[in-house]
C-alpha cells in the first residue's frame, strides 16, 4: 500500500424543488429568434438625382396649376351662362305677366258691359223678349215670373 491518501469525490445531492401541480402542464419556453438588422448608410446624393426630383415636383406643381386654372375658367363660363339664361327667363316671364294682365282687364270690361242692365234689355229686345212690366195680362192664365232676390 502506498502512503498517499485516497480522496473520494463527494457529490452533493440536488436540492429539492417543488414542481408545479400536475393539473397544469408545463409549457415550453418560447423560442426567440432575433433577425439581423440590415442597416444601410445612404451615401452622397448625386446632383443629377436631385435635379430629377426637383424637376418632377416642379412639373407636378405646374400641371396642377394648369388643371386648376382650366377648371376655374370652365366653371366660371358655365355659371355666367346660367345667370344670363335666368335673366332672360325673368324678362320673358314679366312680358307674359303684363300681357295676361292686359287680357284680364279687357275681359273684365267685356263682362261689365255684358252684365249692365242696358245691354241686357237691348239683347232681350233684339231677340224678341218682352219686358214683364209691359206684357199684356191674360185672364185665366197664370204667369210665372222668376225674380232675382
Secondary structure, DSSP 8 states (H G I E B T S, - for coil): --SS-----------------TTS----------------------HHHHHHHHHHHHHHHHHHHHHHHHHHHHHHHHHHHHHHHHHHHHHHHHHHHHHHHHHHHHHHHHHHHHHSHHHHHHHHHHTT---TTTS---TT---------
